[in-house]
Amino acid sequence: MEPINKGHYSGKKLKKKAAALMMAAVLTVGLLAGCGQTQVETVTGAAVEGAVVTPAAEVLAESNGAAAVAAAQSFEFDASDFETTWDEAGAVKVAFNDGSISISGQDQVQGQVQGATAEGSVLRITKAGTYVLSGSLENGRVIVAVGSDEDVRLILNGVNISSVDAPAIEIEAADRTTITLVEGTTNILTMAASEAASAAIPAEDENVDANEADGVVYSKGDLTLNGNGVLMVNGTIKHGIVSKDDLRITGGGYVVKAAGDAIRGKDLIAVAGGNFEIEAGSDAFLSNNDEAEDRGYILVEDGTFKFKAAADGFQATSALVIEDGDFDLETGGGSVNGVQAASNAGAMGKGQWPGDGTRPARGLPPEAAVTEGGPSANSSASVAADEVSGGDWAAPNSDSAKALKSDGAVVISGGTFAVDSADDSIHSNGSILIQGGVFDLASGDDGIHADTVIVIQGGEVRITKSYEGVESASIEILGGELEIVSSDDGINTSGGADGSSVGGRPGQNAFDASDGSGFFMAGGVVVVYADGDGVDLNGSGEMTGGTLLVHGPTSSGNGALDYNGDFVQMGGLLIAAGSSGMVQGPVASSSTLSAQVFLTSQAAGTLVQVVGEDGAEVVAFRPAKAFSSIVVASPEFESGMTYKVYVGGNSAGEEVGGLVSGSAQSGGSAQSANGIAAGGTEVMSFELDGTVTQVVQEGASAGGMGGMGGGKRVGN
């Protein structure tokens, strides 16, 4: 993805949001009657007449990151943030030549250019204006100190500045500083450590003066980065790019290698474009203002991001809002470094990181060298990797290596994500809202975790590796596609009614099941492949629409569906295949009829069909794991009707997540008139009598039958 190139900015705002979704708006689910269909709606402002507001959506709207999400979604870049041209006649030209600095320009008094002075190898800028920098400066610095209401533009036109124990570019005082990268140039900034300097500081700046200039590029005021050139930042100690106020990036290519954090903006980070290659000994992006509700957020509107971070990827104190972009993220050395140990049945287990040092510590350099030439801000950028020097990378360890993280809220409406994280791939100490995007997540812990609530409205989410796939006190799935592979529970809702900690994870924000907390599904398609419980609800659940398909577990100590309260199904399709020791299904108060079928042991990949007495196929499902039970709850079921169960055979119908649809046939031979796949064997028939019916194949074990819910058992 090429960086944004706006040139002369017309004054028209780049970013238009005619109907921006605000966290403070209430999410509603419209349950519309007719044809048995459930439709999902998102409504801003007051709830519309007849709409049902779910408890989790209310919590989401009132979360501790709501103010920051609203601020991020209403954020507007200024015209100057995109301005990449300048007035040559009015600019001051600065040429670096190793240890010397030459300055030229029209604004001169007695032969001296006003506003810029050379003090040995230090360029000091004391007047607002535009300064064009070029050349190489060894053991030198650029210092900006103008009025607190004045702006400065630094045009980097092919510079290589290295400093020792201090920022290569430091803005001591200014209202806003803009750094523009000239198209066709590569600019290198390095901060190295002297022999007497200490090792890299912790990412949280523990025991360090908050006013210390701790980045290769460091600004006390607002900082904007733009242009179409490349900036290579080498922070062999401390951090890469730091703003103690707002940090805005609208274009350019960035190769950042830092012992600490790569990019920091205390009040906010707003990115509208750019290409980023990052190797961070700590966090890749960090905004950490915790003193104001509407600060400490990260907004990404677009850009290409490829990084390896020893700690977190994107870390926001209040809110992380992503609207678009291309993300290739690795944290903590990847999911291979995540270690989880399951606790007792049903509870969350939080394992320990390996003690043999296999997980990268903060401050350790990633193995890969900086990519030659950096990201392609333009085709002419090319710099040898050895031009960026190394340094002392020692730093303390971290216990967090999450990819997309916020202490408050995470809102994602678009983008493409490839994530390999040692810790959670998407994490919030509060709430998560996913409205769109394409995700491939591999996690050493949870795929998606929020302490309070997760709401999924859209997008394509594939969790290819996880301990627990999706975990929160409350989970709502209103749309989208979700595929989960987990070594423990696929979906887990947690928390006691009193808000106490659960599974050793303190401070859990839990809800009472009577308020609708737990699991709620109104739309979308969810496919779960679990070694533990498929859907584990430490409370209750409700399903009014969508398709939920569960493969596994194979162990009799777990269940495809496991809940402590009730699971009420009022619509949608549920198929859950797994072991038979702890089978549960929808309760008798459900309006959707269900059958709990116990079979003799079946191999993974064995096709199961449930067919009506009229020959109409209700479902055809191919479990991906060995199974001895299958729960089917379908709107196609009718009370008083007789159904047959067929096992085996082949089908050429379209298959998604194990669910087979379309004409079933084998080798070109059409299926028989009753809809059975070629080669299938009838193993039982039963009459659907009541809301819940349990049937047992001869020779099979009915197990605990924990979810009969007052339904009728039929032997066969």
N, C-alpha and C positions, 0 to 999 in steps of 0.2 A: 504494500500500500504506500503510495507516494505521499509525502508530506503536503499539507495545504499550502498553496501558493496564491495569495490574494493580491500581491502587488499593491497598487493604489486601492485603498479601501473606499468604497463609494459612500459610506455613511449608513448604508442599509445594514441592519443587524443580520449577521450570518445565521444566527440561531433564532428560529421562529417556533413558538410553541402555542399554536392556536388552542389546543386542548390538553395542556400538560397535566399528567396525573399527579396529584399531590397526596403525600402520605396522610395528611389530615382529612382527606376525603374518605367517606365511608365506602368500603367495598361491599357490594350486595350481590346476592345470588338470586336471580329471578327464576322461580320454579313455575314454568308455564305449562298449563294443562293442554292436552290435545295430543293424540297419537302416541301417548306414552313417552314423549320426548322431554328431555330436560335441557334447558338453555341457560347459559351462563352470561351474566351481564355485569359490567363494571359501571358504577354510577358515581359521579362526583357530586359533592355537596350533600344536601339532605336526601334521605332515602325516598325513592319514589313509592307511590301508593301500591301496595300489594307485594313489595319486595321484602325478602327475608334477610335481615342482617345477622350474620353468624357471629358468635362470640369471639372467635379468633380474629375476625376482621376488625371488630371493635378494639381489641387489644392492639392490633397492628396500627390502627389509626392513632392510638393514644400512647404509643411506645416512646421510650426516652430518646429516640432518634428522629421523631416526627418533625421537629422544628428544623433540624439540619437537612432532612430530606426535602422539605418544602423550600429551604434556602437554595439547595443545589438545583432543584428542578426549575426554579425561577431565575437562576443565575444567568447573567448576560455578559458576554465579553464586550470590551470596548473596541471601537474602530482601530485605535492605536495598537491593540494586541495583535492585529494582522498586518500592520504596515511594515513592509520590507524594503521600501525605497527611501531615499533621503536626499536632501539638498546638498550636492557636492560643494557648491560655492560657500555655503554657510557652515560646513563641517570642519572640525579640527582633525588634521591628519597626524597620526602618531606612528612612527616607524621604529621597531625594535631591531637592534643589531647586536645580538648577544648581550654584552654588558652596557651598551649605550642606548640612549633614547633620543630621537630627534622629533621635534614638534613643529608643525607648520599650520598656518591658517590666516584668515584675513583679520581677525580680531586681535590686533597687536598694539602694544604700547612700549615704545622704546625697544622695538625688536623682539619683545617677548609676547607670546600668545597668551591671552588672558584665559584663565580657567584651567590650564593644564601645565604642570611643572614636572621636571625630571629631577628626582633626588637620588642620584646614583642609579641604581637599577629599579627604582620605584617610581611609577607614574602616579601622580596625585592629581585628581580632578576635583575642582572646587567650585565650578560654575555649571549651571544647567546648560544643556546643549547636546550636540551630536558629535561623537568622537569615533573616528575610523582607525582601527588598530590593525597592524600587520607586522610580520617579521617574528624573530625568535628572541626570547628574553630568558636567560638562564639565571636562576636564583634571584628572580625579580618578582614584582607584584604590581597590581593595579588597585589603587584605593580611590573610592568615590566618597566625597564628603561635601555635599551641597546642602542647601536649606531643606528643612523638613517638608516644605510645600513645593519643592522643585523636582523636575524630572530630568533624567539623563538617558541618552541612548548610546550604547556601545556597539559599534559595528565591527564584528570579528571577520576580518578579511584575510584569513590565513595566518593565524598566530600560533606560536608554541611557547607557552609561558610555564616555567617550573619555579616552585617556591619551596621553602623549607620551614616546616612548623607553623605555617600561616597560609591563609587562602591565597590562591593565585589571583582571584578577583574578589575584593571585599568592598561591599557598599556599607560604609559606616553610617551615612545619613543621606536620605533622599525620600521623596514621596513615592516615586516609582522609578525603577530602572528597567529598561528594555535592552536585552541582548539579542542582536540580530545576526544570524549566520548567513554570510554571503554565499549565494549559489555558486557551486563549483569549487568551494574551498573546504578544507578540513582543518579544524582548529583543535589544538591540544592544550589542556590545562592539567597541571600536576601539582599535588601537594605531598611532598615527601617528609620523612621524619629525620631529624638530626640524631646523632648518636645518643644525645642526652634526653631526647624526647621520650615520653611514656608511650606505651602501646595504645592501640585504638581504644576509644572510650566506649562504654556501653551505649546501645541504641537509645536507652531511656535517659541518657546523660546523668546517671546517678552520681552524686557527689561532685558534680562539675558545675562551675559557674554558668548560669543560664545565659549570660551575655557573652560567653566565650565564642569567638569566631571558629566554628568547628567544621567547615566545609571547604572543598576546593573552590567552589563559588559560594559566597556567603553574603546574604543581604539582610539588613535589619528592617528594611521596608518592603513594599510590594515589588515582586520581580516577575517580568515577562520574558519568555524565551520564544523566538520565532525565526523565520527565515527558511532557506532551502539548502543550506550547507550542512556540514557535519561537525558536531562537537564531541570530542573525546575527553572524558573526565577521569582522571586517575587519582583516587583518594587512597594512597597507601597507608594513611592514618586517617581516622575519623570518617567523615561523611563525604558524599559527592557534591550535590547541589542542595543548598539550604536557603530557605527564606523564613524569617521569623514572623512574616505576615502572610500575604496572599502570594501563591505561586501559580502563574498561568503559562501554559505551553500551547502554542497554536500551530507549530510546524517545526521541521528540521529533523535531522538524524542525530541520535544520541547513543554513544557507547560509554557507559558509566561503569567503572570498576572501583568499588569502595570497600574499605575495611569495615565500616559501619553501615549506615543506611545510604542507599544510592541517591534518592530524591526525597527531600523533606519540605513541606510547606506547613507551618504551624497552624495558621488560621484556616487555610484551605489549599487544595491542589485542584486546578481545573485544567483539563486537557482536551483540546479540540482537534488535535492531529499530531502527527509526528511518528517517527520510527525509533524504537527503543531497544537496545541490547544492553542488558544489565547483569553484572555479577556483583552481588552484595554479600558482605560478611554478616549482615544483619537483615533489616527489612529493605525491600526494593522501593516502595512508596510509603511514606508515613505522613499523616496529618494528626497532630496530637494536642490541639487546644481543647482542654477539658474545662475551661472557665466560662464558656458561653454556649447555650443550647444550639445556636445556629452557626457555630464554628467547629473546626476540627473535622471537616468532611472532605471527601475526595469525589470529584465529578469527572467522569470520562465520557466524552461525546463521540470520540473516534480516535484512531491511532492503531499502530502495530506494536505489540509488546512481546518481547522474548527475553526471559530472564531466568537466572538461577539465584535464589536467595537462600542463605543459610537459615534465616528466620522466616518472618511472614512476607508475603508478596505485597498485596495492597492492605495497609493497616490504617483504618480511620477510627478516631475516637468516637465520633458521633454518627456518621453515616457514610456508606460507600454506595454511590449511585453510578451505574454504568448503563449507557444508552446504546453504544455500538463500539466496535473495535475488533481486532484480531489478537488473541491472547495465547501465548505458548509459555506456560509458567511451570517452573519447578521450584519447590521449597524443601528445605531440610534434606537435600539429597534425594528426594523422591519417595514414593510410597514404599519402596523396598526397605527404607529405614524406619517405618512405622511399626511399632510392636503393640499388640493388644492382647489382653488375656481376658477371657470371658469370666464373669462372676457367676454367682448362683443363678439358677433359672429365672428368667424374666427381668433381672436387674441389669443395669448398665455396668460394664466393667471398664475401668480406665487403666490400661497397662502402663508399664514403665518403658522409657527409652532404653535401648541397649547400653550396657555399662562398659562395652569394649571400645568405645570411641568411634563406632561406625557412623554415627550421625554427625554431620559437620557441625563444628562449633562456630559461634559468631566470630568473625574476624579471620577465619581461614579462607584463603583464596580458592575459588572454584578451580577445578583442574584445567578447564579449557582456557586457552589464551584469548585475548581480545581478537575478534574477527578482523582480519586484515581489511582495512579501509572503512570499517564500521558499517552501519546500516546504509542502505542505498538512498540517501537523501537526493542524490543525483548521480548519474553514471560516472562522473569524472572523479568522485571521491576515492582516494586510494592512499593509505598510509600503512607502513609496515608496523606490525604489532610491537616490535621491540622499541618503537619510539615512545611507547608508554612504559615507564619504568616500574619496577616492583618496589616492595618495601616491607615493613614489619606488619604482619597480619594477625598478630596474637590478640585475642579478645575473649571475654567470658562467654559461657554457654547460654543458651536460651531454651525454654521449655515450650516454645510456640513456633511452629513452622507451618502455618496455615496459608493458603493461597489468596483467598478473597475474604477479608476479615473486617468486622466493625464491632466496636463495643456497644453501639446503639442499634443501627438498622442497616440492612443491605437491600438495595432495590436494583434489579437487573431487568432491563426491558429489551435488550438486544445484544448482539455480538457473537463471536465464535470463540470458544474456549477449549483449549487442550491443557489439562492440568495434571501434574504428577506431584503430589504433596505428601510429605511425611506425616503431617497432621491433617485436620479437616480441610477439604478442598474449598468449601464455602462455609463460613462461620460467622455467627453473630451472638453476642451476649444478650441480645434483645430479640429482634424479629427479622425475618427474611421474606421478601416478596420477589418472585420470579414471574415476569410477564412475557418474556420472549428470550430468544437466543438459542444457540446450539452448543451443547456442553458434552465434552468427553472428560470425565473425572476419574482419576485413579488416586485413591487416598490410603494412607497407612492408618487412618482412624475413620472418622465419619465422612461420608461423601458430602452431605449437607447437614449442618447442625445449627440450631438456634435454641437458646435457653427458654424463650417464651413461645414463639409461634412461627411456623413456616406456612406461607400461602403460595401455591403454584397455580398460576392462571394460564400459562402458555409456555411455548418453547419446546425444544427437544433435548431432554436430559438423559445422558447415558452414564451411569456410574459403573465403570468396568471393574473396579476393585475398591473394597471398603471393609471396615470392621462392621459398622452399622451404616446402612445406606442413607436413610433420611431420619433424623432424630430431633425431636423437640417435645416440649410439654404439650403442644397442640399443633396438628398438621391439617391443613385444608388443601385439597386438590380440586381445582375448579376447571382445569383444562390442560392442554398440552400433552406431551408424550414423555413418559418417565420409565426408564429401564434400569434396574438395580441388580448388581451382583454384590453379595455380602458374605463375609465369613461368619457373621453372627446374624442379628436381625436385619431384615430388609428395611422395614419401616418400624420405628419405635416411638411411641408417645410415653412420656414419663412424668413423674411428679405426684406427690400426695396432695390431698385436698387442703392440707394445712400449709402448703408451700414449703414443706421441709425438704431437705436434700434427699436425692435419690441416687442409689448406686455409687455413693462416694463423691458425687459432683455437687459441691456446696452451692448454696444461693440459688437453687433452682426456682424459677418462677412458675409454680404449678397452679392448676385451676381445678375447681370442683367439676366432676363429670356431669352433674346436673345442669351446669351452665353450658354444656356442649363442648367442653374441652376434650381433648383426645384426638380422634380422627374423624374427618368429615370429607366426603368425596361427592362431588356433584357433576363432574365431567372429566374428560380426558381419558387417556389410556395409560395404565400402570402395569408393568411386568416386573415381577420380583423373582430372582434366583437366589435363594437363601440357604445357608448352612444351619443357621439358627431358626428362630421363628420367622415366618414370612412377614406377617404383620403382627406386631406385638404391642398391644394397647394396655398400658397400665392405667386403665380407666375404661371409657366407653367409646363407641364409634357409631357413625351413621353414614349410610350411602344412599344417595338419591339419584345418581346418574353416573355415567362413565363406564369404563371396563377395567376390572381389576383381576389380573391373572397372576397366580402364585405357583412357583415351582420350588418344592422343598418345604420342610427339611426331610432328610432321610432318617434322622435319629428319632426314636420314639419319645425322647425327652423333650422334644419341641413340637410345635404345631404350625401348620401353614397359616392359620388364623388363631391368635391367642389374645383373649381379653379378660379383664377382671370384672367389668361391669356388664354392659349389654352391647351387642352389635345389631343395630336395627337397619334393615335394608328396605328402602322405599322406592327403589328404582335402580337401573343399571344392571350390569352383568358381572357376577363374581364366579370365578373358577379357582379353586385352591386345591392343588394336588400335593400329597406328601405322605409322611408316615401316618400310622393310625393310632398311635398311643395317646395323643392329646388332641383329638379332632374337635374343633368347634366350628359352628356356622352361624348364620343369622338366627336371632331369637324368634320365638313364636309370635311376638307382637309385630313382626315385619309384615309389610304388604306384598313384598316380592316372595314368591314361593321358592322353596329350596329343597334339594335332595342331598343327603350325606351318604355317599356310597362307599362301602368297605369291600375291598377286593383282596384276593391273594396277591402276594408280592409280584410286582410288575417291573420290568426293566425300563430304564430310562429310554425315552423315545417311542414307547408303546402308545399307539393311537387309541383313544377312548371316544366312543360316540354314544350320545343319548338321543334316542329316536322315539317320536310319538307313535301311537297306534295307527295313525293315518299315514305313516311313513315319512313325515316331515322331521327333518333333523333339527334338534334343539341346539346341541353343541357338538363340535368335534374338537378334541384337544389332545395335544401331544406333549406330555410332561417331559421336561429336560432332565429330570432326576428320577431315580428309582422311587416307586410310590406304592402304597397299599390303600390309599383312600383318596377320594376326590369329592369336594363339595361344589355343587352347582346351584347357583341362585340366578334365575333368569326370568325376564318378563314374558318369555315364551311359554313358561309352564302354566298349566291350567289345572285347577283342583278337580279331582274325580277322574282325570284322564290316566290311562295306562301308558307306561314308557318302558322301553327296552334299553339295556346297556350292552354295547358291543366293545370288545377289546381286540386290538391287533388290526391287521390289514394295512393297506396303503391308500394314500390319497394324493391326488395331484392338484388339489385345491390350493388356493393362495393361503399361505401360513404366515401369521404375524404373532410373535411372542408365544408360539405354541397353539394359538387359536387358528383352526383351519376353516376357511369359508370357500364357497363356490362348489362346483361340481366335484365329487369325489370319484376317482377312478384309478386304475392301476394298469400300466403298460398299454394305454390306449383303449382298454376295455371299459366300457361305461359301467357305472355302478348299477346295482339292481334297483328295482322300482321302489323299494322301501328305504332307500337312501344310505344303505350300509356300504362302507368302503370295501373294496374287493379284498377278500380274505379275512374279514373281521368275524369274530366268534361271539355269538350271543351268550352272555354269562348270567343274566338275570332279567326279570321284568318286575315292575311294581306299579301300584296305583298310588298316585299323588293324593294323599288324603290329609288335609290340614296344611298349615303354613310350612312346617318342617317335617320331612319324612326321612327316616334312616333305613337303609337297605343293606343287607350283608350277603355277600356271595358265599355259597357253600364252601366251607374250608377256610374261610377268612376270619380274622379276629376283629371284633368291633372296637377294641381298645377301650379307652376311658369314656368315650362318647360324651365329652364334656359340654358339647354345644347343642344337645338335643332340644333344650328349651321347651319341653312339653310336647314336642312333635311325636309322630307315630313311627314306630320301628316296624319294618317289614323284613322278615327273613326270606331267603331264597336259596 
